[in-house]
Amino acid sequence: MANQIIPKRSSVAAKVPLAADLQVGELAINLADGLIFSKNAAGTVITLGGSGAGDSLPAQTGNGGKFLTTDGTAASWATPAFLALTGGTLTGNLTITSSALTLNGTLGTTQVNAFGDQLSFSKNGYNYLTASGASAILQIQASGASGKIILATAGNDRITVSPDGNVTLAGPTSVTGALSATGGFTDAIFAVTGTTPALSPSNGSIQTWAMTAASTPTLGTWVNGQSMTLMIEDGSAYAITWTSLSITWKTDSGSAPTLNTAGYTVIELWKVGGVLYGARVGNA
């Protein structure tokens, strides 16, 4: 009859042999847990493996696409709710089937792309955020009572949407096509000061100027299609010289208008075809 080799064993759950119980390379088995132990050359008891009841996988049938999780006692399959990555590199395709992708931290040179109805941004190279398709909606949301959305270029705020829905445009703004607004537009009102101010529509589409002395305004920054309304208050009959602006006057028989000595003189300025035009508004 052949000799039987029976390793050291225990039927007590969670029982682990002590280093003194084993020789180097000797085996021990916990029959309750289904684990195999040995002792290495350093004198440490190590687990070689096993498939105890506490470590067995739950049924895989019908659980495609789920991930294995544990509560510290039992293992189970769960539907992915999020993917947490700390460091490292993710290569290949990342498929997102939920309604949102949240990125926390600094993106560095990482590119995020979702094709189909396209979502894409990258820090280096091209920077864009788009939604394509006949019914695609691109939504940018700022939460909180004081949250607002700011679009900036070259470090300067260009478009700001406040929590109450007001939109502020900073600097020259060109619009191609129809532009509509519910509630109308509110123009910026700019106060011109000094005796040699540079008149520029970028300061505001409505500008007021309370003259304090004889003045010679200069030409600010203008592009074709821009205009501004200038309200001049000249209560002391100060002289004003317009020659620096090279205005083509369309009222007062082609001459600069005479300013009122009481109230405002309203002048409209606009640029078309490289020519700056001007006209007095009304007779008051």
LOVOTOR-686886 format. One record per atom (N, C-alpha, C, O): residue in one letter; x, y, z. Coordinates in steps of 0.2 Angstrom, whole numbers, padded with zeros to 4 digits, always signed. Layout:
BEGIN
AXYZ;...
***
This chain:
BEGIN
M+0004-0006+0000;M+0000+0000+0000;M+0004+0006+0000;M+0009+0007+0004;A+0003+0011-0004;A+0007+0017-0005;A+0006+0021+0001;A+0001+0021+0005;N+0012+0025+0003;N+0012+0029+0008;N+0007+0035+0007;N+0007+0038+0002;Q+0004+0038+0012;Q+0000+0044+0012;Q+0003+0050+0015;Q+0006+0049+0020;I+0003+0055+0012;I+0006+0061+0014;I+0001+0066+0016;I-0003+0069+0012;I+0000+0067+0023;I-0005+0071+0025;I-0002+0077+0029;I+0001+0077+0034;P-0003+0084+0026;P+0000+0090+0029;P-0003+0092+0035;P-0009+0089+0037;K+0000+0096+0039;K-0003+0099+0045;K-0010+0102+0043;K-0010+0105+0037;R-0015+0102+0047;R-0022+0104+0045;R-0025+0106+0051;R-0024+0105+0057;S-0031+0111+0049;S-0035+0113+0055;S-0042+0114+0052;S-0043+0116+0046;S-0047+0113+0055;S-0054+0114+0053;S-0057+0120+0057;S-0063+0121+0057;V-0053+0124+0060;V-0055+0130+0064;V-0055+0136+0059;V-0050+0137+0057;A-0061+0139+0058;A-0061+0144+0053;A-0056+0150+0055;A-0056+0152+0061;A-0053+0153+0051;A-0048+0159+0052;A-0042+0157+0056;A-0038+0161+0058;K-0041+0151+0057;K-0035+0149+0061;K-0029+0149+0056;K-0029+0146+0051;V-0023+0152+0058;V-0017+0152+0054;V-0012+0149+0058;V-0011+0151+0064;P-0007+0145+0055;P-0002+0142+0059;P+0003+0147+0061;P+0004+0152+0057;L+0006+0146+0066;L+0012+0150+0069;L+0018+0148+0065;L+0019+0142+0063;A+0023+0152+0065;A+0030+0151+0062;A+0033+0145+0066;A+0036+0141+0062;A+0032+0144+0072;A+0035+0139+0076;A+0031+0132+0074;A+0034+0127+0075;D+0025+0132+0071;D+0022+0126+0069;D+0025+0123+0063;D+0023+0117+0061;L+0029+0127+0059;L+0030+0124+0052;L+0038+0125+0051;L+0041+0129+0054;Q+0040+0120+0047;Q+0047+0120+0044;Q+0047+0124+0038;Q+0042+0125+0035;V+0053+0127+0036;V+0053+0131+0029;V+0051+0126+0024;V+0054+0121+0023;G+0046+0128+0020;G+0043+0124+0014;G+0038+0119+0016;G+0035+0116+0012;E+0037+0118+0023;E+0031+0114+0025;E+0025+0117+0024;E+0024+0123+0024;L+0020+0112+0022;L+0013+0115+0021;L+0008+0114+0026;L+0009+0109+0030;A+0003+0118+0027;A-0002+0117+0032;A-0009+0120+0028;A-0008+0124+0024;I-0014+0116+0030;I-0020+0118+0026;I-0026+0120+0032;I-0026+0116+0037;N-0030+0125+0030;N-0036+0126+0034;N-0041+0124+0030;N-0043+0127+0025;L-0044+0118+0032;L-0050+0115+0029;L-0056+0119+0029;L-0060+0119+0024;A-0057+0123+0034;A-0063+0127+0035;A-0063+0133+0030;A-0068+0135+0027;D-0057+0136+0029;D-0057+0142+0025;D-0054+0140+0018;D-0055+0144+0013;G-0051+0134+0017;G-0049+0132+0010;G-0042+0135+0008;G-0041+0137+0002;L-0038+0137+0013;L-0032+0140+0012;L-0026+0136+0013;L-0026+0132+0018;I-0021+0137+0010;I-0014+0133+0010;I-0009+0138+0013;I-0008+0144+0010;F-0005+0136+0018;F+0000+0140+0021;F+0007+0137+0020;F+0007+0131+0019;S+0012+0141+0021;S+0019+0138+0021;S+0023+0143+0025;S+0021+0148+0027;K+0030+0141+0026;K+0034+0146+0029;K+0040+0147+0024;K+0043+0142+0022;N+0042+0154+0023;N+0047+0155+0019;N+0054+0155+0022;N+0054+0154+0028;A+0059+0156+0019;A+0066+0156+0021;A+0067+0161+0027;A+0072+0161+0031;A+0063+0167+0027;A+0064+0172+0032;A+0060+0170+0038;A+0060+0174+0043;G+0057+0165+0038;G+0053+0162+0044;G+0046+0165+0045;G+0043+0165+0050;T+0044+0168+0039;T+0037+0171+0039;T+0032+0166+0036;T+0033+0163+0031;V+0026+0165+0040;V+0021+0161+0037;V+0017+0165+0031;V+0015+0171+0032;I+0017+0162+0026;I+0014+0165+0020;I+0008+0161+0017;I+0007+0155+0019;T+0003+0164+0014;T-0003+0161+0011;T-0001+0159+0003;T+0001+0164+0000;L-0002+0153+0002;L+0000+0151-0005;L-0006+0151-0010;L-0005+0151-0016;G-0012+0151-0007;G-0018+0151-0011;G-0024+0147-0008;G-0023+0145-0002;G-0029+0146-0012;G-0035+0142-0010;G-0041+0145-0013;G-0041+0150-0016;S-0046+0142-0011;S-0053+0144-0014;S-0058+0143-0009;S-0063+0140-0010;G-0057+0146-0003;G-0062+0145+0003;G-0068+0148+0001;G-0069+0152-0003;A-0073+0146+0005;A-0080+0149+0004;A-0080+0156+0005;A-0084+0160+0001;G-0076+0159+0009;G-0076+0166+0010;G-0073+0170+0004;G-0074+0176+0003;D-0069+0167+0000;D-0066+0170-0006;D-0069+0168-0013;D-0066+0170-0018;S-0074+0164-0013;S-0077+0161-0019;S-0080+0167-0023;S-0083+0172-0019;L-0080+0167-0029;L-0084+0172-0033;L-0091+0171-0033;L-0093+0165-0034;P-0095+0176-0033;P-0103+0175-0034;P-0104+0173-0041;P-0100+0174-0045;A-0110+0171-0042;A-0112+0169-0049;A-0111+0174-0054;A-0113+0180-0053;Q-0108+0172-0060;Q-0106+0177-0065;Q-0112+0177-0070;Q-0112+0182-0074;T-0116+0172-0071;T-0122+0172-0076;T-0126+0178-0075;T-0129+0179-0069;G-0127+0182-0080;G-0132+0188-0080;G-0129+0194-0077;G-0133+0199-0075;N-0122+0194-0076;N-0119+0200-0072;N-0114+0203-0077;N-0109+0206-0074;G-0115+0203-0084;G-0110+0206-0088;G-0110+0213-0087;G-0115+0217-0086;G-0104+0216-0088;G-0103+0223-0087;G-0102+0226-0080;G-0101+0232-0079;K-0103+0221-0075;K-0103+0224-0068;K-0096+0222-0065;K-0092+0219-0068;F-0095+0225-0060;F-0088+0224-0057;F-0089+0221-0050;F-0094+0221-0047;L-0083+0218-0048;L-0083+0214-0041;L-0082+0219-0036;L-0077+0222-0036;T-0086+0218-0030;T-0085+0223-0024;T-0086+0218-0018;T-0088+0213-0019;T-0084+0221-0013;T-0084+0217-0006;T-0086+0222-0001;T-0083+0228-0001;D-0090+0220+0004;D-0091+0224+0010;D-0086+0222+0016;D-0087+0224+0022;G-0081+0218+0014;G-0076+0216+0019;G-0078+0209+0022;G-0074+0206+0025;T-0084+0207+0020;T-0086+0200+0022;T-0088+0196+0016;T-0086+0190+0016;A-0092+0198+0012;A-0094+0194+0006;A-0093+0198+0000;A-0093+0205+0000;A-0092+0195-0006;A-0091+0198-0012;A-0097+0198-0016;A-0102+0193-0015;S-0098+0203-0020;S-0104+0203-0025;S-0103+0207-0031;S-0098+0211-0031;W-0108+0207-0036;W-0107+0211-0042;W-0111+0217-0041;W-0116+0217-0038;A-0108+0223-0044;A-0111+0229-0043;A-0111+0233-0050;A-0106+0232-0054;T-0116+0237-0052;T-0116+0241-0058;T-0111+0247-0057;T-0112+0250-0052;P-0107+0248-0061;P-0102+0254-0061;P-0106+0260-0060;P-0110+0262-0064;A-0104+0264-0055;A-0107+0271-0054;A-0102+0276-0055;A-0103+0282-0058;F-0095+0275-0054;F-0090+0279-0056;F-0083+0275-0057;F-0083+0270-0054;L-0079+0279-0060;L-0072+0276-0061;L-0067+0281-0057;L-0066+0286-0060;A-0064+0278-0052;A-0059+0283-0049;A-0052+0281-0050;A-0050+0275-0050;L-0049+0286-0053;L-0042+0285-0055;L-0037+0289-0051;L-0038+0296-0051;T-0032+0287-0047;T-0028+0291-0043;T-0021+0290-0046;T-0018+0284-0045;G-0018+0295-0050;G-0012+0294-0053;G-0012+0289-0059;G-0018+0286-0061;G-0007+0287-0062;G-0007+0282-0067;G-0009+0285-0074;G-0011+0290-0074;T-0010+0280-0079;T-0012+0282-0085;T-0017+0277-0088;T-0016+0271-0087;L-0022+0280-0091;L-0028+0276-0094;L-0027+0276-0101;L-0027+0282-0104;T-0026+0270-0104;T-0025+0270-0111;T-0031+0266-0114;T-0034+0263-0111;G-0032+0267-0121;G-0037+0264-0124;G-0043+0269-0124;G-0043+0274-0122;N-0049+0266-0126;N-0055+0270-0126;N-0059+0269-0119;N-0059+0264-0116;L-0062+0275-0117;L-0066+0275-0111;L-0073+0276-0113;L-0075+0281-0116;T-0078+0272-0112;T-0085+0272-0114;T-0089+0275-0108;T-0088+0272-0102;I-0092+0280-0109;I-0096+0283-0103;I-0104+0282-0105;I-0106+0285-0111;T-0108+0279-0101;T-0115+0278-0103;T-0119+0281-0099;T-0125+0282-0100;S-0117+0285-0093;S-0121+0289-0089;S-0122+0296-0092;S-0119+0297-0097;S-0125+0300-0088;S-0127+0306-0091;S-0122+0312-0090;S-0122+0317-0093;A-0117+0310-0086;A-0112+0315-0084;A-0105+0312-0083;A-0104+0307-0081;L-0100+0316-0085;L-0093+0315-0084;L-0090+0320-0080;L-0090+0326-0082;T-0088+0319-0074;T-0085+0324-0069;T-0077+0323-0069;T-0075+0317-0067;L-0074+0328-0070;L-0066+0328-0069;L-0064+0333-0064;L-0066+0338-0064;N-0060+0330-0059;N-0058+0334-0054;N-0050+0334-0054;N-0047+0330-0056;G-0048+0340-0053;G-0040+0341-0053;G-0038+0345-0059;G-0042+0348-0063;T-0032+0345-0060;T-0029+0348-0066;T-0028+0343-0072;T-0025+0338-0071;L-0030+0346-0078;L-0030+0341-0083;L-0023+0341-0087;L-0022+0336-0091;G-0019+0346-0086;G-0012+0345-0089;G-0013+0345-0097;G-0017+0349-0100;T-0010+0340-0100;T-0011+0339-0107;T-0016+0334-0109;T-0017+0332-0115;T-0020+0332-0104;T-0025+0326-0105;T-0031+0329-0110;T-0033+0335-0109;Q-0033+0325-0115;Q-0038+0327-0119;Q-0044+0322-0117;Q-0043+0316-0116;V-0050+0325-0117;V-0056+0321-0116;V-0060+0322-0122;V-0062+0328-0124;N-0062+0316-0125;N-0066+0317-0131;N-0072+0312-0131;N-0071+0306-0129;A-0078+0314-0133;A-0084+0309-0133;A-0086+0310-0140;A-0089+0316-0142;F-0086+0305-0145;F-0088+0306-0152;F-0095+0305-0152;F-0098+0302-0148;G-0098+0306-0158;G-0105+0306-0159;G-0107+0313-0159;G-0106+0317-0163;D-0111+0315-0154;D-0113+0322-0152;D-0107+0324-0148;D-0106+0322-0142;Q-0102+0328-0151;Q-0095+0328-0149;Q-0095+0333-0143;Q-0098+0338-0142;L-0090+0330-0138;L-0088+0334-0133;L-0081+0333-0132;L-0078+0328-0132;S-0077+0339-0132;S-0070+0338-0133;S-0067+0344-0130;S-0069+0350-0131;F-0061+0343-0126;F-0057+0349-0124;F-0050+0347-0123;F-0049+0341-0121;S-0045+0351-0124;S-0038+0349-0123;S-0035+0356-0121;S-0036+0361-0123;K-0030+0355-0116;K-0026+0361-0114;K-0021+0363-0119;K-0020+0369-0120;N-0018+0359-0122;N-0012+0361-0127;N-0015+0359-0134;N-0019+0355-0135;G-0013+0364-0138;G-0016+0363-0145;G-0022+0367-0146;G-0023+0372-0143;Y-0027+0363-0149;Y-0034+0366-0150;Y-0038+0366-0143;Y-0038+0360-0140;N-0041+0371-0142;N-0046+0371-0136;N-0053+0372-0138;N-0054+0378-0140;Y-0057+0368-0137;Y-0064+0369-0139;Y-0069+0364-0135;Y-0067+0359-0133;L-0075+0367-0135;L-0080+0363-0132;L-0086+0363-0136;L-0089+0369-0137;T-0089+0358-0139;T-0094+0358-0144;T-0099+0353-0143;T-0098+0348-0140;A-0105+0354-0146;A-0110+0349-0146;A-0113+0349-0153;A-0115+0355-0156;S-0113+0344-0157;S-0115+0344-0164;S-0121+0339-0164;S-0123+0336-0160;G-0124+0340-0170;G-0131+0337-0171;G-0136+0341-0172;G-0136+0347-0169;A-0142+0339-0175;A-0147+0344-0177;A-0151+0346-0170;A-0153+0352-0170;S-0151+0342-0165;S-0154+0344-0159;S-0150+0344-0153;S-0152+0344-0147;A-0143+0344-0154;A-0138+0344-0149;A-0139+0350-0144;A-0140+0356-0147;I-0138+0350-0138;I-0138+0355-0133;I-0132+0355-0129;I-0130+0350-0127;L-0128+0361-0129;L-0122+0361-0125;L-0124+0366-0119;L-0126+0371-0120;Q-0124+0362-0113;Q-0126+0366-0107;Q-0120+0367-0102;Q-0116+0362-0101;I-0119+0373-0100;I-0114+0375-0095;I-0117+0377-0089;I-0121+0383-0090;Q-0116+0374-0084;Q-0120+0376-0078;Q-0116+0378-0072;Q-0111+0375-0070;A-0117+0384-0069;A-0114+0386-0063;A-0119+0386-0057;A-0124+0390-0058;S-0118+0382-0053;S-0123+0381-0047;S-0121+0386-0041;S-0116+0389-0041;G-0126+0387-0037;G-0125+0391-0031;G-0128+0398-0032;G-0129+0400-0038;A-0130+0401-0027;A-0133+0407-0027;A-0129+0413-0031;A-0132+0417-0034;S-0123+0413-0030;S-0118+0418-0033;S-0114+0415-0039;S-0110+0418-0042;G-0116+0409-0042;G-0113+0406-0047;G-0114+0410-0054;G-0119+0412-0055;K-0109+0410-0058;K-0109+0414-0064;K-0105+0410-0069;K-0100+0407-0067;I-0106+0411-0075;I-0102+0409-0081;I-0098+0414-0084;I-0101+0419-0086;I-0092+0413-0085;I-0087+0418-0088;I-0083+0415-0094;I-0080+0410-0093;L-0084+0418-0100;L-0080+0416-0105;L-0074+0421-0106;L-0076+0427-0107;A-0068+0419-0106;A-0062+0423-0106;A-0057+0421-0112;A-0057+0416-0113;T-0054+0426-0114;T-0049+0425-0119;T-0043+0430-0117;T-0044+0436-0115;A-0037+0427-0118;A-0031+0431-0116;A-0031+0434-0109;A-0028+0440-0108;G-0034+0430-0105;G-0034+0432-0098;G-0039+0438-0096;G-0039+0440-0091;N-0043+0440-0101;N-0048+0445-0100;N-0055+0442-0101;N-0057+0438-0105;D-0060+0444-0096;D-0067+0442-0096;D-0070+0445-0102;D-0070+0451-0103;R-0073+0441-0107;R-0077+0443-0113;R-0084+0443-0112;R-0088+0448-0114;I-0087+0437-0110;I-0094+0437-0109;I-0095+0434-0102;I-0092+0429-0100;T-0100+0437-0098;T-0101+0435-0091;T-0109+0434-0091;T-0113+0439-0093;V-0111+0428-0088;V-0118+0427-0087;V-0119+0427-0080;V-0116+0422-0076;S-0123+0431-0077;S-0124+0432-0070;S-0130+0427-0068;S-0133+0425-0072;P-0130+0426-0061;P-0135+0421-0059;P-0143+0423-0061;P-0147+0419-0061;D-0144+0430-0062;D-0151+0432-0064;D-0152+0432-0071;D-0157+0434-0074;G-0147+0429-0075;G-0147+0428-0082;G-0145+0434-0086;G-0145+0434-0092;N-0143+0439-0083;N-0140+0445-0087;N-0133+0443-0090;N-0129+0440-0087;V-0133+0445-0097;V-0126+0444-0100;V-0123+0451-0101;V-0125+0455-0104;T-0116+0451-0099;T-0112+0456-0100;T-0107+0455-0105;T-0103+0450-0105;L-0106+0459-0110;L-0101+0459-0115;L-0096+0464-0114;L-0097+0470-0113;A-0089+0462-0114;A-0084+0467-0112;A-0080+0467-0119;A-0078+0463-0122;G-0078+0474-0120;G-0074+0475-0126;G-0078+0475-0133;G-0084+0473-0132;P-0075+0476-0138;P-0078+0476-0145;P-0081+0469-0146;P-0078+0464-0145;T-0087+0469-0148;T-0091+0462-0149;T-0094+0462-0156;T-0098+0467-0158;S-0092+0457-0160;S-0095+0457-0167;S-0100+0451-0167;S-0099+0446-0165;V-0106+0452-0170;V-0111+0447-0170;V-0113+0447-0178;V-0115+0451-0181;T-0113+0440-0180;T-0115+0439-0187;T-0122+0435-0187;T-0122+0430-0183;G-0126+0438-0190;G-0133+0435-0190;G-0137+0439-0185;G-0136+0444-0183;A-0144+0436-0184;A-0148+0440-0180;A-0147+0439-0173;A-0144+0433-0171;L-0148+0444-0169;L-0147+0444-0162;L-0153+0446-0158;L-0156+0452-0160;S-0156+0442-0154;S-0162+0444-0151;S-0162+0443-0144;S-0157+0439-0141;A-0166+0447-0140;A-0165+0447-0133;A-0172+0448-0130;A-0176+0452-0132;T-0174+0444-0125;T-0180+0444-0121;T-0179+0449-0115;T-0175+0448-0111;G-0182+0455-0115;G-0181+0460-0110;G-0177+0466-0113;G-0176+0471-0109;G-0175+0465-0119;G-0171+0471-0122;G-0164+0471-0120;G-0161+0467-0116;F-0160+0476-0123;F-0153+0477-0122;F-0152+0483-0117;F-0155+0488-0117;T-0147+0482-0113;T-0145+0488-0108;T-0138+0490-0110;T-0133+0486-0110;D-0138+0496-0113;D-0131+0499-0115;D-0127+0501-0109;D-0130+0504-0104;A-0120+0501-0110;A-0116+0503-0105;A-0116+0511-0106;A-0115+0513-0112;I-0116+0515-0101;I-0115+0522-0101;I-0108+0524-0098;I-0107+0522-0092;F-0104+0527-0102;F-0098+0529-0100;F-0097+0537-0100;F-0099+0540-0104;A-0094+0539-0094;A-0093+0546-0093;A-0086+0548-0096;A-0081+0546-0094;V-0086+0552-0101;V-0080+0555-0104;V-0077+0561-0100;V-0081+0565-0097;T-0071+0561-0099;T-0068+0566-0095;T-0062+0569-0098;T-0059+0567-0103;G-0060+0575-0096;G-0054+0578-0098;G-0055+0583-0104;G-0061+0584-0107;T-0050+0586-0107;T-0051+0590-0113;T-0048+0587-0119;T-0049+0590-0125;T-0045+0582-0119;T-0042+0578-0125;T-0044+0571-0125;T-0040+0567-0126;P-0050+0569-0123;P-0052+0562-0123;P-0052+0558-0129;P-0053+0561-0135;A-0050+0552-0129;A-0050+0548-0135;A-0057+0545-0135;A-0059+0541-0131;L-0061+0547-0140;L-0068+0544-0141;L-0068+0537-0144;L-0065+0537-0150;S-0070+0532-0141;S-0070+0525-0143;S-0076+0522-0141;S-0078+0522-0136;P-0080+0519-0146;P-0086+0515-0144;P-0085+0509-0140;P-0090+0507-0137;S-0079+0507-0139;S-0078+0501-0135;S-0079+0503-0127;S-0080+0499-0123;N-0079+0510-0126;N-0080+0512-0119;N-0088+0512-0117;N-0089+0512-0111;G-0092+0511-0122;G-0099+0511-0121;G-0103+0514-0127;G-0100+0519-0130;S-0109+0511-0128;S-0112+0514-0134;S-0116+0521-0133;S-0118+0524-0137;I-0116+0522-0126;I-0119+0529-0124;I-0114+0532-0120;I-0112+0529-0115;Q-0112+0538-0122;Q-0106+0541-0118;Q-0109+0549-0116;Q-0111+0552-0121;T-0107+0551-0110;T-0109+0558-0108;T-0102+0561-0107;T-0097+0559-0105;W-0103+0568-0108;W-0097+0572-0108;W-0098+0579-0105;W-0101+0583-0109;A-0097+0580-0099;A-0098+0587-0096;A-0092+0591-0096;A-0087+0590-0093;M-0092+0595-0101;M-0085+0599-0103;M-0084+0604-0097;M-0088+0607-0094;T-0077+0605-0096;T-0075+0609-0091;T-0070+0614-0094;T-0068+0619-0090;A-0069+0614-0100;A-0064+0619-0103;A-0065+0618-0111;A-0067+0613-0113;A-0062+0622-0115;A-0061+0621-0122;A-0058+0614-0123;A-0053+0613-0120;S-0060+0610-0128;S-0058+0604-0128;S-0057+0602-0136;S-0060+0604-0140;T-0052+0597-0137;T-0051+0594-0143;T-0050+0586-0142;T-0045+0584-0141;P-0056+0583-0144;P-0056+0576-0143;P-0052+0573-0148;P-0051+0575-0154;T-0049+0567-0147;T-0045+0563-0152;T-0049+0556-0154;T-0054+0554-0151;L-0046+0553-0159;L-0049+0547-0161;L-0046+0541-0158;L-0041+0540-0157;G-0051+0538-0155;G-0050+0531-0151;G-0050+0526-0156;G-0048+0526-0162;T-0051+0520-0154;T-0051+0514-0158;T-0058+0513-0161;T-0063+0512-0157;W-0058+0512-0168;W-0064+0511-0171;W-0064+0506-0176;W-0058+0505-0179;V-0069+0502-0178;V-0069+0497-0183;V-0075+0499-0187;V-0080+0501-0184;N-0076+0497-0193;N-0082+0498-0197;N-0088+0494-0194;N-0087+0488-0192;G-0093+0498-0194;G-0099+0495-0191;G-0101+0497-0184;G-0106+0496-0181;Q-0096+0500-0181;Q-0097+0503-0174;Q-0100+0509-0174;Q-0099+0513-0178;S-0103+0511-0168;S-0107+0517-0167;S-0107+0519-0160;S-0106+0515-0156;M-0108+0525-0158;M-0109+0527-0152;M-0113+0534-0151;M-0113+0538-0156;T-0117+0535-0146;T-0121+0541-0145;T-0117+0545-0140;T-0116+0543-0134;L-0115+0551-0141;L-0112+0556-0137;L-0116+0562-0135;L-0119+0565-0139;M-0117+0562-0128;M-0121+0567-0125;M-0117+0573-0122;M-0114+0571-0117;I-0116+0578-0125;I-0111+0584-0123;I-0115+0589-0119;I-0120+0592-0121;E-0113+0590-0113;E-0116+0595-0109;E-0111+0601-0108;E-0105+0601-0105;D-0113+0607-0111;D-0108+0613-0112;D-0111+0619-0109;D-0113+0624-0113;G-0112+0619-0103;G-0116+0624-0100;G-0112+0631-0100;G-0115+0636-0098;S-0106+0631-0101;S-0102+0637-0101;S-0100+0639-0108;S-0095+0644-0109;A-0102+0636-0113;A-0101+0638-0120;A-0093+0637-0122;A-0090+0642-0125;Y-0090+0632-0119;Y-0084+0630-0121;Y-0083+0628-0128;Y-0088+0625-0131;A-0077+0630-0131;A-0076+0628-0138;A-0074+0621-0139;A-0071+0618-0134;I-0076+0618-0144;I-0074+0611-0145;I-0071+0610-0152;I-0075+0612-0157;T-0066+0607-0153;T-0062+0606-0160;T-0062+0599-0162;T-0060+0595-0158;W-0065+0597-0168;W-0066+0590-0170;W-0061+0588-0175;W-0062+0582-0177;T-0057+0592-0177;T-0052+0591-0182;T-0048+0584-0182;T-0047+0581-0187;S-0047+0583-0176;S-0043+0576-0174;S-0046+0570-0176;S-0043+0565-0178;L-0053+0570-0177;L-0057+0565-0178;L-0059+0564-0185;L-0061+0558-0188;S-0058+0569-0189;S-0059+0569-0197;S-0066+0566-0198;S-0067+0561-0202;I-0071+0569-0195;I-0078+0567-0195;I-0081+0570-0201;I-0080+0576-0203;T-0085+0566-0205;T-0089+0568-0210;T-0096+0570-0208;T-0100+0565-0206;W-0098+0576-0207;W-0104+0578-0204;W-0110+0577-0209;W-0109+0579-0215;K-0115+0574-0207;K-0121+0573-0211;K-0127+0578-0209;K-0132+0577-0212;T-0126+0582-0204;T-0131+0587-0203;T-0127+0594-0202;T-0121+0595-0203;D-0131+0599-0201;D-0129+0606-0201;D-0125+0608-0207;D-0120+0611-0207;S-0128+0606-0213;S-0125+0608-0219;S-0117+0605-0220;S-0113+0609-0223;G-0116+0600-0216;G-0109+0597-0217;G-0104+0600-0212;G-0098+0598-0213;S-0106+0604-0207;S-0102+0607-0203;S-0103+0604-0196;S-0108+0601-0194;A-0098+0605-0191;A-0099+0602-0184;A-0105+0606-0181;A-0105+0612-0182;P-0109+0603-0177;P-0115+0606-0174;P-0112+0611-0169;P-0107+0611-0166;T-0116+0617-0168;T-0116+0621-0163;T-0118+0618-0156;T-0124+0616-0156;L-0115+0618-0151;L-0117+0615-0145;L-0122+0620-0141;L-0121+0626-0141;N-0127+0616-0138;N-0131+0620-0134;N-0128+0622-0127;N-0123+0619-0125;T-0130+0628-0125;T-0127+0630-0118;T-0131+0628-0112;T-0129+0630-0107;A-0136+0625-0114;A-0140+0622-0108;A-0143+0615-0110;A-0145+0614-0116;G-0142+0611-0106;G-0144+0604-0107;G-0139+0600-0112;G-0133+0603-0112;Y-0141+0595-0115;Y-0136+0591-0119;Y-0137+0592-0126;Y-0142+0594-0129;T-0131+0592-0130;T-0131+0592-0137;T-0130+0584-0138;T-0124+0582-0136;V-0134+0581-0142;V-0133+0574-0143;V-0131+0573-0150;V-0133+0575-0155;I-0125+0569-0151;I-0122+0568-0157;I-0121+0560-0158;I-0119+0557-0154;E-0123+0558-0164;E-0122+0551-0166;E-0116+0550-0170;E-0115+0554-0175;L-0111+0546-0168;L-0105+0544-0172;L-0105+0537-0175;L-0107+0533-0171;W-0103+0536-0181;W-0103+0529-0183;W-0098+0528-0189;W-0096+0533-0192;K-0095+0522-0190;K-0090+0521-0195;K-0092+0516-0200;K-0094+0511-0198;V-0092+0518-0206;V-0093+0514-0212;V-0088+0515-0218;V-0087+0521-0219;G-0086+0509-0220;G-0081+0510-0226;G-0075+0514-0224;G-0072+0517-0229;G-0073+0514-0218;G-0067+0517-0216;G-0068+0525-0214;G-0063+0528-0213;V-0074+0527-0215;V-0075+0534-0214;V-0079+0535-0208;V-0084+0531-0207;L-0077+0540-0203;L-0081+0541-0197;L-0086+0547-0199;L-0084+0552-0201;Y-0093+0545-0198;Y-0098+0550-0199;Y-0101+0552-0193;Y-0100+0549-0187;G-0104+0558-0193;G-0107+0561-0187;G-0113+0565-0189;G-0114+0568-0194;A-0118+0565-0184;A-0124+0569-0185;A-0127+0571-0179;A-0127+0568-0174;R-0129+0577-0179;R-0133+0580-0173;R-0140+0577-0173;R-0143+0576-0178;V-0142+0575-0167;V-0148+0572-0166;V-0153+0577-0163;V-0153+0579-0158;G-0158+0578-0167;G-0164+0583-0166;G-0161+0590-0165;G-0155+0592-0167;N-0165+0595-0163;N-0164+0602-0162;N-0163+0604-0155;N-0162+0610-0154;A-0165+0600-0151;A-0165+0602-0144;A-0158+0603-0141;A-0158+0604-0135;
***
